[in-house]
Amino acid sequence: MFSSTFTVLVALAAFAQDAIAACNRTALLEFADAYVFAHENGQVSYLENIADNFTYVENNKTHEITSGIFDNAFIIDHRHTISDTVECATYTELIITRNVSGSSTPHVIGTQIRHNPTDMSCYLIDLLVSSPGSWLFNATQTLYWVNREKWPLIDEAKRDTRETLKAAADAYLDMWSNKSAVDAVPWGTPCARLEGSAYTGNGGPNDSCKPGIPTNNNQAPNSHRRYVIDESYGSIDVMCIFEHLANAPDSHEFRLENGKLRYIHTITLANSAVVHP
């Protein structure tokens, strides 16, 4: 049913769980910086310390990295990165409206990067590249809403645990296939969801993430979930497959504050012309 990509992903995820070791946060962030620099210059040669078993996955399909999105040099309008020293991984959100020549090249990109904790070599770059035609896509509008949000570091004493963050994300993603999941979601007020470029709030104290949540709870599940969790930002990104949307590649990033949902960012590679809320 699915690409052989996911056999690779499952194997790599199992490897990461088995290879528990101290993961260097500084090295994680330095590689994420190099990844962004490669986009800014259209050159994958800026990526160093690549593992022998390296895999590049773009929109849930395995490619040669030289045939992917790195064939253009972009101006990065927005960049946000979280890091996970347990999974030895990062997640980076990029919003792009133009390339270095000034031509319009709108993209919103979400990327999970995974490393071998023993030597910090990168063994997986797993990214979603949304562009015009994707679900509710408008990079300029997405940038507008993102720039109105604040995602500061959370005081250590107020941080939610990894378990809390993962439970919140899983409950949310379970709503399509489990009627009781909605009651397990830690809804916050205010809370705003950025779904493609559509925003459920206006920056007010009563903003809610509930508008548009699924009312049909008998749909196919959101499967093949891959997690990056950063307690310091109260953030978890989950990449998955929306099986009920023709197996659309998807990313949901959540921010929790005081145990409650505050922000949700989604990237869904479904065709806006055929998908209905």
MIDOSE-1310 file (N, C-alpha, C; in nm, 2 decimals, decimal comma, always signed):
residues 277
mfss	+0,08/-0,12/+0,00/+0,00/+0,00/+0,00/+0,09/+0,13/+0,00; +0,20/+0,12/+0,07/+0,28/+0,24/+0,08/+0,42/+0,21/+0,01; +0,49/+0,32/-0,01/+0,62/+0,31/-0,07/+0,71/+0,24/+0,02; +0,82/+0,18/-0,04/+0,92/+0,11/+0,04/+0,99/+0,21/+0,13
tftv	+0,97/+0,34/+0,10/+1,03/+0,44/+0,19/+1,00/+0,41/+0,34; +0,88/+0,36/+0,37/+0,84/+0,35/+0,50/+0,90/+0,23/+0,57; +0,94/+0,13/+0,49/+1,02/+0,02/+0,55/+1,15/+0,08/+0,60; +1,21/+0,17/+0,52/+1,34/+0,23/+0,56/+1,32/+0,31/+0,69
lval	+1,21/+0,39/+0,69/+1,18/+0,48/+0,80/+1,16/+0,40/+0,93; +1,09/+0,29/+0,92/+1,07/+0,21/+1,04/+1,20/+0,15/+1,09; +1,28/+0,10/+1,00/+1,41/+0,05/+1,04/+1,50/+0,15/+1,10; +1,50/+0,27/+1,05/+1,58/+0,37/+1,10/+1,53/+0,42/+1,24
aafa	+1,40/+0,42/+1,25/+1,35/+0,46/+1,38/+1,38/+0,36/+1,49; +1,38/+0,23/+1,45/+1,41/+0,13/+1,55/+1,56/+0,14/+1,59; +1,64/+0,17/+1,49/+1,79/+0,19/+1,51/+1,81/+0,30/+1,61; +1,74/+0,42/+1,59/+1,75/+0,53/+1,68/+1,71/+0,50/+1,82
qdai	+1,61/+0,42/+1,84/+1,57/+0,38/+1,97/+1,67/+0,29/+2,04; +1,74/+0,20/+1,96/+1,83/+0,11/+2,02/+1,97/+0,18/+2,05; +2,00/+0,29/+1,98/+2,13/+0,35/+2,00/+2,12/+0,47/+2,10; +2,07/+0,44/+2,22/+2,06/+0,54/+2,32/+2,20/+0,58/+2,36
aacn	+2,23/+0,71/+2,35/+2,36/+0,77/+2,38/+2,34/+0,91/+2,40; +2,44/+0,98/+2,46/+2,43/+1,12/+2,47/+2,44/+1,19/+2,34; +2,34/+1,27/+2,31/+2,33/+1,33/+2,18/+2,37/+1,48/+2,20; +2,45/+1,53/+2,11/+2,51/+1,67/+2,13/+2,41/+1,77/+2,06
rtal	+2,35/+1,85/+2,15/+2,25/+1,95/+2,10/+2,32/+2,05/+2,01; +2,44/+2,09/+2,05/+2,51/+2,19/+1,97/+2,54/+2,14/+1,83; +2,58/+2,01/+1,82/+2,60/+1,95/+1,68/+2,47/+1,94/+1,61; +2,36/+1,91/+1,68/+2,23/+1,90/+1,61/+2,19/+2,04/+1,54
lefa	+2,21/+2,15/+1,62/+2,17/+2,28/+1,57/+2,27/+2,33/+1,47; +2,40/+2,29/+1,48/+2,49/+2,33/+1,37/+2,46/+2,26/+1,24; +2,42/+2,14/+1,24/+2,38/+2,07/+1,12/+2,25/+2,13/+1,06; +2,16/+2,17/+1,15/+2,03/+2,24/+1,10/+2,07/+2,37/+1,04
dayv	+2,17/+2,44/+1,09/+2,21/+2,56/+1,03/+2,27/+2,54/+0,89; +2,35/+2,43/+0,88/+2,41/+2,39/+0,75/+2,30/+2,36/+0,65; +2,20/+2,29/+0,70/+2,08/+2,25/+0,61/+2,02/+2,38/+0,56; +1,99/+2,48/+0,64/+1,93/+2,60/+0,60/+2,02/+2,67/+0,50
fahe	+2,15/+2,67/+0,53/+2,25/+2,74/+0,45/+2,26/+2,67/+0,31; +2,24/+2,54/+0,30/+2,23/+2,47/+0,18/+2,11/+2,52/+0,09; +2,00/+2,54/+0,16/+1,88/+2,60/+0,08/+1,91/+2,74/+0,03; +1,98/+2,82/+0,12/+2,01/+2,96/+0,08/+2,11/+2,96/-0,04
ngqv	+2,19/+2,86/-0,06/+2,29/+2,86/-0,16/+2,26/+2,76/-0,27; +2,16/+2,68/-0,26/+2,13/+2,57/-0,36/+2,24/+2,48/-0,37; +2,31/+2,44/-0,26/+2,42/+2,35/-0,27/+2,42/+2,25/-0,16; +2,40/+2,13/-0,19/+2,40/+2,02/-0,08/+2,54/+2,00/-0,03
syle	+2,64/+2,05/-0,10/+2,78/+2,02/-0,06/+2,81/+2,08/+0,08; +2,72/+2,17/+0,13/+2,74/+2,23/+0,26/+2,71/+2,14/+0,37; +2,65/+2,02/+0,34/+2,61/+1,92/+0,44/+2,72/+1,83/+0,46; +2,78/+1,82/+0,58/+2,89/+1,74/+0,61/+2,85/+1,64/+0,71
niad	+2,94/+1,54/+0,74/+2,92/+1,43/+0,83/+2,80/+1,36/+0,80; +2,79/+1,31/+0,68/+2,68/+1,23/+0,63/+2,71/+1,08/+0,65; +2,62/+1,01/+0,71/+2,64/+0,87/+0,74/+2,64/+0,78/+0,61; +2,71/+0,67/+0,62/+2,72/+0,58/+0,50/+2,58/+0,53/+0,46
nfty	+2,49/+0,52/+0,56/+2,35/+0,46/+0,53/+2,25/+0,58/+0,51; +2,30/+0,69/+0,47/+2,21/+0,81/+0,46/+2,10/+0,79/+0,36; +1,98/+0,84/+0,40/+1,86/+0,84/+0,32/+1,80/+0,97/+0,31; +1,75/+1,01/+0,19/+1,69/+1,14/+0,17/+1,54/+1,11/+0,13
venn	+1,45/+1,16/+0,20/+1,31/+1,14/+0,18/+1,24/+1,27/+0,16; +1,18/+1,29/+0,04/+1,11/+1,42/+0,01/+0,96/+1,38/-0,02; +0,87/+1,44/+0,06/+0,73/+1,41/+0,04/+0,69/+1,26/+0,04; +0,76/+1,20/+0,14/+0,74/+1,05/+0,17/+0,79/+0,96/+0,06
kthe	+0,88/+1,01/-0,03/+0,94/+0,93/-0,13/+1,09/+0,94/-0,12; +1,16/+0,83/-0,14/+1,30/+0,83/-0,13/+1,36/+0,88/-0,27; +1,45/+0,98/-0,26/+1,52/+1,03/-0,37/+1,67/+1,04/-0,35; +1,74/+1,07/-0,46/+1,88/+1,12/-0,45/+1,86/+1,26/-0,40
itsg	+1,94/+1,31/-0,31/+1,93/+1,44/-0,26/+1,96/+1,55/-0,36; +2,04/+1,51/-0,46/+2,07/+1,61/-0,57/+1,95/+1,63/-0,66; +1,85/+1,54/-0,65/+1,74/+1,56/-0,74/+1,62/+1,63/-0,67; +1,64/+1,67/-0,55/+1,53/+1,73/-0,47/+1,52/+1,88/-0,47
ifdn	+1,47/+1,94/-0,37/+1,44/+2,08/-0,36/+1,57/+2,17/-0,36; +1,68/+2,11/-0,34/+1,81/+2,19/-0,33/+1,86/+2,24/-0,46; +1,78/+2,23/-0,57/+1,82/+2,28/-0,70/+1,80/+2,43/-0,72; +1,76/+2,50/-0,61/+1,74/+2,65/-0,62/+1,80/+2,71/-0,49
afii	+1,84/+2,83/-0,50/+1,89/+2,91/-0,39/+1,78/+3,01/-0,34; +1,74/+2,99/-0,22/+1,62/+3,06/-0,17/+1,66/+3,17/-0,07; +1,57/+3,27/-0,07/+1,57/+3,37/+0,04/+1,48/+3,31/+0,15; +1,53/+3,29/+0,27/+1,45/+3,23/+0,38/+1,38/+3,34/+0,45
dhrh	+1,25/+3,35/+0,44/+1,17/+3,46/+0,51/+1,14/+3,42/+0,66; +1,14/+3,30/+0,69/+1,11/+3,25/+0,83/+1,18/+3,12/+0,85; +1,24/+3,11/+0,97/+1,31/+2,98/+1,00/+1,28/+2,95/+1,15; +1,24/+2,83/+1,18/+1,22/+2,79/+1,32/+1,27/+2,65/+1,34
tisd	+1,35/+2,63/+1,44/+1,41/+2,49/+1,46/+1,39/+2,45/+1,60; +1,35/+2,32/+1,62/+1,35/+2,26/+1,75/+1,45/+2,14/+1,75; +1,50/+2,11/+1,87/+1,59/+1,99/+1,87/+1,55/+1,89/+1,98; +1,59/+1,77/+1,96/+1,55/+1,66/+2,04/+1,67/+1,57/+2,07
tvec	+1,72/+1,58/+2,19/+1,84/+1,50/+2,22/+1,82/+1,36/+2,26; +1,69/+1,32/+2,27/+1,66/+1,18/+2,30/+1,65/+1,11/+2,16; +1,58/+1,16/+2,07/+1,57/+1,11/+1,93/+1,69/+1,14/+1,85; +1,77/+1,24/+1,90/+1,89/+1,29/+1,82/+1,85/+1,34/+1,69
atyt	+1,75/+1,44/+1,69/+1,69/+1,49/+1,57/+1,65/+1,63/+1,59; +1,63/+1,70/+1,47/+1,58/+1,83/+1,47/+1,46/+1,84/+1,38; +1,37/+1,94/+1,40/+1,27/+1,98/+1,31/+1,28/+2,12/+1,27; +1,28/+2,15/+1,14/+1,29/+2,29/+1,10/+1,18/+2,33/+1,01
elii	+1,11/+2,44/+1,04/+1,01/+2,50/+0,95/+1,06/+2,62/+0,88; +1,05/+2,61/+0,74/+1,09/+2,72/+0,66/+0,98/+2,78/+0,58; +0,97/+2,91/+0,57/+0,88/+2,98/+0,48/+0,96/+3,06/+0,38; +0,93/+3,04/+0,25/+1,00/+3,10/+0,14/+0,90/+3,16/+0,04
trnv	+0,93/+3,28/+0,00/+0,85/+3,35/-0,10/+0,92/+3,38/-0,23; +1,06/+3,38/-0,23/+1,13/+3,41/-0,35/+1,27/+3,35/-0,34; +1,34/+3,34/-0,46/+1,47/+3,29/-0,46/+1,57/+3,41/-0,46; +1,70/+3,38/-0,47/+1,80/+3,48/-0,45/+1,80/+3,58/-0,57
sgss	+1,74/+3,54/-0,68/+1,73/+3,63/-0,80/+1,60/+3,72/-0,79; +1,52/+3,70/-0,69/+1,40/+3,77/-0,67/+1,28/+3,72/-0,73; +1,29/+3,60/-0,80/+1,17/+3,54/-0,86/+1,08/+3,48/-0,75; +0,95/+3,48/-0,78/+0,86/+3,42/-0,68/+0,88/+3,26/-0,68
tphv	+0,91/+3,21/-0,57/+0,92/+3,06/-0,55/+0,86/+3,02/-0,42; +0,73/+3,04/-0,40/+0,67/+3,01/-0,27/+0,67/+2,87/-0,23; +0,73/+2,84/-0,11/+0,73/+2,71/-0,05/+0,71/+2,72/+0,10; +0,65/+2,63/+0,16/+0,66/+2,61/+0,31/+0,71/+2,46/+0,33
igtq	+0,83/+2,45/+0,40/+0,90/+2,33/+0,41/+0,91/+2,29/+0,56; +0,88/+2,17/+0,59/+0,90/+2,11/+0,72/+1,00/+1,99/+0,71; +1,10/+1,99/+0,79/+1,21/+1,89/+0,78/+1,25/+1,83/+0,91; +1,24/+1,70/+0,92/+1,30/+1,63/+1,03/+1,44/+1,57/+0,98
irhn	+1,54/+1,60/+1,07/+1,68/+1,55/+1,04/+1,72/+1,46/+1,16; +1,77/+1,34/+1,13/+1,80/+1,24/+1,23/+1,95/+1,21/+1,22; +2,01/+1,19/+1,34/+2,16/+1,17/+1,35/+2,19/+1,04/+1,43; +2,30/+0,98/+1,40/+2,36/+0,87/+1,48/+2,42/+0,93/+1,61
ptdm	+2,37/+0,90/+1,73/+2,42/+0,97/+1,85/+2,57/+0,94/+1,88; +2,62/+0,83/+1,82/+2,76/+0,80/+1,86/+2,86/+0,89/+1,79; +2,83/+0,93/+1,67/+2,93/+1,02/+1,60/+2,86/+1,14/+1,53; +2,73/+1,16/+1,56/+2,65/+1,27/+1,51/+2,64/+1,28/+1,36
scyl	+2,67/+1,17/+1,29/+2,65/+1,16/+1,15/+2,50/+1,17/+1,11; +2,47/+1,23/+1,01/+2,33/+1,24/+0,96/+2,29/+1,12/+0,88; +2,19/+1,05/+0,92/+2,15/+0,93/+0,84/+2,01/+0,95/+0,77; +1,94/+1,06/+0,81/+1,81/+1,08/+0,74/+1,77/+1,22/+0,74
idll	+1,74/+1,27/+0,62/+1,67/+1,40/+0,60/+1,53/+1,37/+0,54; +1,43/+1,40/+0,62/+1,29/+1,37/+0,59/+1,21/+1,49/+0,58; +1,17/+1,54/+0,46/+1,11/+1,67/+0,45/+0,98/+1,67/+0,37; +0,89/+1,76/+0,40/+0,77/+1,79/+0,32/+0,79/+1,93/+0,26
vssp	+0,76/+1,93/+0,13/+0,78/+2,06/+0,05/+0,64/+2,09/+0,00; +0,57/+2,19/+0,06/+0,44/+2,23/+0,01/+0,46/+2,35/-0,09; +0,38/+2,37/-0,18/+0,39/+2,47/-0,29/+0,25/+2,50/-0,34; +0,23/+2,59/-0,43/+0,10/+2,63/-0,48/+0,02/+2,50/-0,53
gswl	-0,10/+2,49/-0,48/-0,18/+2,37/-0,51/-0,20/+2,28/-0,39; -0,10/+2,29/-0,29/-0,12/+2,21/-0,17/-0,23/+2,27/-0,09; -0,28/+2,19/+0,01/-0,40/+2,22/+0,09/-0,38/+2,36/+0,16; -0,47/+2,46/+0,12/-0,48/+2,59/+0,18/-0,34/+2,67/+0,17
fnat	-0,27/+2,64/+0,06/-0,14/+2,70/+0,05/-0,14/+2,85/+0,01; -0,07/+2,93/+0,08/-0,04/+3,07/+0,05/+0,08/+3,11/+0,14; +0,20/+3,10/+0,08/+0,32/+3,12/+0,17/+0,32/+3,26/+0,23; +0,28/+3,36/+0,15/+0,28/+3,50/+0,20/+0,18/+3,51/+0,32
qtly	+0,06/+3,45/+0,31/-0,03/+3,46/+0,42/+0,02/+3,38/+0,54; +0,08/+3,26/+0,52/+0,14/+3,18/+0,62/+0,24/+3,26/+0,70; +0,33/+3,33/+0,62/+0,43/+3,42/+0,68/+0,37/+3,53/+0,77; +0,26/+3,59/+0,72/+0,19/+3,69/+0,80/+0,15/+3,64/+0,94
wvnr	+0,09/+3,53/+0,94/+0,04/+3,48/+1,07/+0,15/+3,43/+1,16; +0,25/+3,36/+1,10/+0,37/+3,32/+1,18/+0,44/+3,43/+1,25; +0,45/+3,54/+1,18/+0,52/+3,66/+1,23/+0,44/+3,73/+1,35; +0,32/+3,69/+1,36/+0,24/+3,75/+1,47/+0,25/+3,66/+1,60
ekwp	+0,30/+3,54/+1,59/+0,31/+3,45/+1,70/+0,45/+3,47/+1,77; +0,44/+3,42/+1,90/+0,57/+3,42/+1,98/+0,59/+3,28/+2,04; +0,70/+3,22/+2,01/+0,74/+3,09/+2,06/+0,87/+3,10/+2,14; +0,87/+3,17/+2,26/+0,99/+3,18/+2,33/+1,02/+3,05/+2,41
lide	+1,15/+3,04/+2,46/+1,18/+2,93/+2,54/+1,09/+2,93/+2,67; +1,06/+2,82/+2,72/+0,98/+2,81/+2,84/+1,06/+2,79/+2,96; +1,04/+2,86/+3,07/+1,11/+2,84/+3,19/+1,12/+2,69/+3,23; +1,23/+2,65/+3,27/+1,25/+2,51/+3,30/+1,15/+2,45/+3,39
akrd	+1,12/+2,53/+3,50/+1,02/+2,48/+3,60/+0,88/+2,46/+3,54; +0,85/+2,53/+3,43/+0,72/+2,52/+3,37/+0,71/+2,43/+3,25; +0,81/+2,36/+3,21/+0,81/+2,28/+3,09/+0,73/+2,16/+3,11; +0,65/+2,12/+3,01/+0,58/+1,99/+3,01/+0,68/+1,88/+2,97
tret	+0,64/+1,76/+3,01/+0,73/+1,65/+2,99/+0,71/+1,60/+2,84; +0,81/+1,52/+2,80/+0,80/+1,46/+2,67/+0,67/+1,37/+2,66; +0,64/+1,30/+2,76/+0,52/+1,22/+2,76/+0,39/+1,30/+2,74; +0,39/+1,42/+2,81/+0,27/+1,51/+2,80/+0,26/+1,56/+2,66
lkaa	+0,37/+1,60/+2,60/+0,37/+1,66/+2,46/+0,33/+1,55/+2,36; +0,38/+1,43/+2,38/+0,35/+1,32/+2,28/+0,20/+1,28/+2,29; +0,15/+1,27/+2,42/+0,01/+1,24/+2,44/-0,08/+1,34/+2,38; -0,05/+1,47/+2,39/-0,13/+1,57/+2,33/-0,13/+1,56/+2,18
aday	-0,02/+1,54/+2,12/-0,01/+1,53/+1,97/-0,08/+1,41/+1,92; -0,06/+1,30/+1,99/-0,13/+1,17/+1,95/-0,28/+1,18/+1,96; -0,33/+1,24/+2,07/-0,47/+1,26/+2,09/-0,53/+1,34/+1,97; -0,46/+1,45/+1,94/-0,51/+1,54/+1,83/-0,52/+1,46/+1,70
ldmw	-0,41/+1,39/+1,67/-0,41/+1,32/+1,54/-0,50/+1,19/+1,54; -0,54/+1,15/+1,65/-0,63/+1,04/+1,66/-0,78/+1,08/+1,64; -0,81/+1,21/+1,64/-0,95/+1,25/+1,63/-1,02/+1,20/+1,50; -0,94/+1,18/+1,39/-1,00/+1,14/+1,27/-1,06/+1,00/+1,27
snks	-0,99/+0,91/+1,36/-1,03/+0,77/+1,36/-1,08/+0,73/+1,50; -1,09/+0,82/+1,60/-1,13/+0,78/+1,73/-1,22/+0,89/+1,79; -1,34/+0,86/+1,81/-1,44/+0,96/+1,86/-1,41/+1,01/+1,99; -1,35/+0,93/+2,08/-1,32/+0,97/+2,22/-1,19/+1,06/+2,23
avda	-1,11/+1,06/+2,12/-0,98/+1,13/+2,12/-1,00/+1,28/+2,15; -1,11/+1,34/+2,10/-1,13/+1,49/+2,12/-1,13/+1,53/+2,26; -1,18/+1,44/+2,35/-1,18/+1,47/+2,49/-1,05/+1,45/+2,56; -0,95/+1,39/+2,49/-0,82/+1,37/+2,55/-0,73/+1,48/+2,50
vpwg	-0,77/+1,57/+2,41/-0,68/+1,68/+2,36/-0,68/+1,79/+2,47; -0,57/+1,83/+2,51/-0,56/+1,94/+2,61/-0,59/+2,08/+2,55; -0,71/+2,11/+2,51/-0,74/+2,23/+2,44/-0,71/+2,35/+2,53; -0,64/+2,45/+2,47/-0,61/+2,57/+2,55/-0,69/+2,69/+2,49
tpca	-0,69/+2,80/+2,58/-0,75/+2,92/+2,53/-0,66/+3,03/+2,59; -0,60/+3,12/+2,50/-0,62/+3,11/+2,36/-0,54/+3,00/+2,29; -0,58/+2,96/+2,17/-0,51/+2,86/+2,09/-0,54/+2,90/+1,95; -0,44/+2,89/+1,86/-0,46/+2,92/+1,72/-0,39/+2,82/+1,63
rleg	-0,47/+2,77/+1,53/-0,42/+2,67/+1,44/-0,39/+2,74/+1,30; -0,27/+2,72/+1,25/-0,23/+2,76/+1,12/-0,23/+2,64/+1,03; -0,34/+2,63/+0,95/-0,36/+2,51/+0,87/-0,33/+2,55/+0,72; -0,21/+2,52/+0,67/-0,17/+2,58/+0,55/-0,15/+2,73/+0,57
sayt	-0,24/+2,81/+0,51/-0,24/+2,95/+0,54/-0,36/+3,00/+0,61; -0,45/+2,91/+0,64/-0,58/+2,95/+0,71/-0,55/+2,95/+0,86; -0,60/+3,06/+0,93/-0,57/+3,08/+1,07/-0,71/+3,08/+1,15; -0,71/+3,01/+1,26/-0,83/+3,00/+1,34/-0,85/+3,11/+1,44
gngg	-0,75/+3,20/+1,45/-0,76/+3,31/+1,54/-0,73/+3,44/+1,48; -0,73/+3,54/+1,57/-0,69/+3,68/+1,52/-0,60/+3,74/+1,62; -0,54/+3,66/+1,71/-0,45/+3,72/+1,81/-0,52/+3,76/+1,94; -0,65/+3,73/+1,95/-0,72/+3,77/+2,07/-0,72/+3,66/+2,18
pnds	-0,77/+3,70/+2,30/-0,76/+3,61/+2,41/-0,86/+3,49/+2,40; -0,95/+3,49/+2,31/-1,05/+3,39/+2,30/-1,03/+3,30/+2,18; -0,91/+3,31/+2,11/-0,88/+3,23/+2,00/-0,89/+3,08/+2,03; -0,94/+3,00/+1,94/-0,96/+2,86/+1,96/-0,91/+2,77/+1,85
ckpg	-0,85/+2,66/+1,88/-0,81/+2,56/+1,78/-0,92/+2,46/+1,74; -1,03/+2,47/+1,80/-1,14/+2,38/+1,78/-1,21/+2,39/+1,64; -1,22/+2,51/+1,59/-1,30/+2,52/+1,46/-1,24/+2,43/+1,35; -1,33/+2,35/+1,29/-1,29/+2,27/+1,18/-1,23/+2,13/+1,22
iptn	-1,23/+2,10/+1,35/-1,19/+1,97/+1,39/-1,28/+1,86/+1,33; -1,23/+1,74/+1,31/-1,32/+1,64/+1,24/-1,44/+1,60/+1,32; -1,55/+1,59/+1,25/-1,68/+1,54/+1,31/-1,70/+1,40/+1,26; -1,64/+1,36/+1,16/-1,64/+1,22/+1,11/-1,52/+1,15/+1,17
nnqa	-1,55/+1,07/+1,28/-1,44/+1,01/+1,35/-1,42/+0,86/+1,31; -1,47/+0,82/+1,19/-1,45/+0,69/+1,15/-1,37/+0,68/+1,02; -1,28/+0,77/+1,01/-1,19/+0,78/+0,89/-1,07/+0,70/+0,91; -0,99/+0,68/+0,81/-0,87/+0,60/+0,82/-0,77/+0,68/+0,91
pnsh	-0,68/+0,61/+0,97/-0,59/+0,68/+1,07/-0,48/+0,76/+1,01; -0,42/+0,84/+1,09/-0,30/+0,92/+1,06/-0,18/+0,83/+1,10; -0,12/+0,77/+1,01/-0,02/+0,66/+1,04/+0,12/+0,70/+1,01; +0,22/+0,61/+1,04/+0,36/+0,62/+1,02/+0,41/+0,75/+1,08
rryv	+0,38/+0,77/+1,21/+0,41/+0,90/+1,28/+0,56/+0,90/+1,31; +0,63/+1,01/+1,29/+0,77/+1,03/+1,33/+0,77/+1,16/+1,41; +0,84/+1,15/+1,53/+0,83/+1,25/+1,63/+0,97/+1,32/+1,65; +0,96/+1,46/+1,67/+1,07/+1,53/+1,72/+1,01/+1,62/+1,84
ides	+1,07/+1,61/+1,95/+1,01/+1,67/+2,07/+1,12/+1,76/+2,14; +1,08/+1,88/+2,17/+1,17/+1,97/+2,24/+1,09/+2,04/+2,35; +1,12/+1,99/+2,47/+1,05/+2,04/+2,59/+1,08/+2,18/+2,62; +1,20/+2,23/+2,58/+1,24/+2,37/+2,61/+1,15/+2,47/+2,53
ygsi	+1,09/+2,43/+2,42/+1,00/+2,51/+2,35/+0,85/+2,47/+2,36; +0,83/+2,36/+2,44/+0,70/+2,31/+2,45/+0,64/+2,26/+2,32; +0,73/+2,21/+2,24/+0,70/+2,18/+2,10/+0,72/+2,03/+2,06; +0,63/+1,98/+1,98/+0,65/+1,85/+1,92/+0,60/+1,86/+1,77
dvmc	+0,69/+1,80/+1,68/+0,65/+1,79/+1,54/+0,62/+1,64/+1,52; +0,51/+1,62/+1,45/+0,48/+1,48/+1,40/+0,46/+1,48/+1,25; +0,54/+1,41/+1,18/+0,52/+1,38/+1,04/+0,44/+1,25/+1,03; +0,35/+1,24/+0,94/+0,27/+1,12/+0,93/+0,20/+1,12/+0,79
ifeh	+0,12/+1,01/+0,77/+0,04/+1,00/+0,65/-0,11/+1,02/+0,68; -0,17/+1,11/+0,62/-0,32/+1,12/+0,63/-0,38/+1,02/+0,53; -0,41/+0,90/+0,58/-0,46/+0,80/+0,50/-0,59/+0,83/+0,43; -0,68/+0,91/+0,51/-0,81/+0,94/+0,46/-0,80/+1,05/+0,35
lana	-0,69/+1,11/+0,33/-0,67/+1,21/+0,23/-0,58/+1,16/+0,12; -0,61/+1,04/+0,07/-0,53/+0,97/-0,04/-0,39/+0,96/+0,00; -0,36/+0,93/+0,13/-0,23/+0,91/+0,18/-0,14/+1,03/+0,17; -0,20/+1,15/+0,20/-0,13/+1,27/+0,19/-0,02/+1,28/+0,29
pdsh	+0,10/+1,32/+0,25/+0,21/+1,35/+0,35/+0,17/+1,47/+0,44; +0,20/+1,46/+0,57/+0,15/+1,57/+0,66/+0,25/+1,59/+0,77; +0,26/+1,72/+0,81/+0,33/+1,75/+0,94/+0,24/+1,84/+1,02; +0,23/+1,80/+1,15/+0,17/+1,88/+1,25/+0,27/+1,92/+1,36
efrl	+0,29/+2,05/+1,38/+0,38/+2,09/+1,49/+0,29/+2,16/+1,60; +0,30/+2,11/+1,72/+0,22/+2,16/+1,83/+0,31/+2,24/+1,93; +0,26/+2,35/+1,99/+0,32/+2,41/+2,11/+0,23/+2,41/+2,22; +0,27/+2,36/+2,34/+0,19/+2,36/+2,46/+0,25/+2,46/+2,56
engk	+0,16/+2,52/+2,63/+0,21/+2,61/+2,74/+0,12/+2,57/+2,86; +0,19/+2,54/+2,97/+0,12/+2,50/+3,09/+0,03/+2,38/+3,07; +0,07/+2,29/+2,98/+0,00/+2,17/+2,96/-0,12/+2,18/+2,86; -0,14/+2,30/+2,80/-0,25/+2,32/+2,71/-0,20/+2,36/+2,57
lryi	-0,27/+2,32/+2,47/-0,24/+2,36/+2,33/-0,24/+2,51/+2,32; -0,13/+2,57/+2,26/-0,13/+2,71/+2,23/-0,12/+2,74/+2,08; -0,04/+2,67/+2,01/-0,03/+2,69/+1,86/-0,02/+2,55/+1,80; -0,08/+2,54/+1,67/-0,06/+2,43/+1,59/-0,03/+2,48/+1,45
htit	+0,08/+2,42/+1,39/+0,11/+2,45/+1,25/+0,10/+2,32/+1,17; +0,03/+2,33/+1,06/+0,02/+2,21/+0,97/+0,07/+2,23/+0,83; +0,12/+2,13/+0,77/+0,16/+2,12/+0,63/+0,10/+1,99/+0,58; +0,01/+2,01/+0,48/-0,06/+1,89/+0,43/-0,05/+1,89/+0,28
lans	+0,01/+1,79/+0,22/+0,03/+1,78/+0,07/-0,08/+1,71/+0,00; -0,20/+1,77/+0,03/-0,32/+1,73/-0,04/-0,36/+1,84/-0,14; -0,43/+1,80/-0,25/-0,47/+1,90/-0,35/-0,59/+1,98/-0,30; -0,57/+2,11/-0,29/-0,68/+2,20/-0,24/-0,81/+2,19/-0,33
avvh	-0,79/+2,15/-0,45/-0,91/+2,14/-0,55/-1,00/+2,03/-0,52; -0,95/+1,92/-0,45/-1,03/+1,81/-0,43/-1,05/+1,77/-0,29; -0,98/+1,83/-0,19/-1,00/+1,80/-0,05/-1,10/+1,90/+0,01; -1,18/+1,84/+0,09/-1,28/+1,92/+0,16/-1,26/+1,91/+0,31
p	-1,28/+2,02/+0,39/-1,26/+2,01/+0,53/-1,34/+1,90/+0,60
